[in-house]
C-alpha cells in the first residue's frame, strides 16, 4: 500500500487524486465535505496523528481544525485509524487526544484503538476479537474503559500468542528525579546529581538522551538560557 504524509488541505486532495491508499496525517487546514466524500469513494484510510512533530506555529484553533476534519471524515465513512509520529508519545496518548478533541464515545475511540488500527497495520492477521481461530494476544485492564476511560492505561495482564508477558515496573526518568533539585541548588547542581545517579544508581532511573534533553528544556523554561547550558553540555558529553 502507498501511504502519503501531508500538511495542507491541497496535499490531502492531491493524495486522494493520486490514488494513495492511506494519508498519514490530518491536514493542518480544514477540508470540505467533497474532500471527505472523494476519500471515501477512493477507499482512502486516514491516520489521525493529532500529536505530531509537524510545526503548527501560527495555526489558530488547531483542535477545532482537527475536530471538524474528523467529523467530515466520519460522516463520509472514511476509515480513520490512530497514530502519532511524535517520538515522545504513544498511540495511547493519541487516543487520549482524539477523545479530548472530539465528542466521540469511549466505545468509539476504544474501537479505533483495539480493532481498526491493528487491522490497518496487520490486515492479514486474525486479531481484535476473542474468538476461535484468532490470535490469543490481548491485554486485561484493571477497570472498564467504557465507563472509565483512564482504565486504558491500567494494564493488569498482557498475553502474547497465548503466553503471559511479564513487564518490569517502569523506572522514573532522570529528569523527574533531578528537576526538584534545580530551583533550590541551581542547574549545575541538578546536572551533578544526574551524573551521580547515572554513575551510582543507574538501575533506578532511565538515562536516555531524550530524558536528559527534557531536563535541559525544563530548566530552560524554569530559569534562563545560562542555566540550561549545563544540561546541554552534559547531554553532549553523554551522547556525543
PyMOL commands that set and color helices and strands:
alter all, ss='L'
color gray80, all
select helices_A, chain A and resi 9-18+33-41+62-75+91-101+106-121+149-153+174-200+209-222+225-238
alter helices_A, ss='H'
color red, helices_A
select strands_A, chain A and resi 3-4+22-23+45-47+80-81+138-141+155-160+163-164+172-173+205-206
alter strands_A, ss='S'
color yellow, strands_A
deselect
rebuild
show_as cartoon
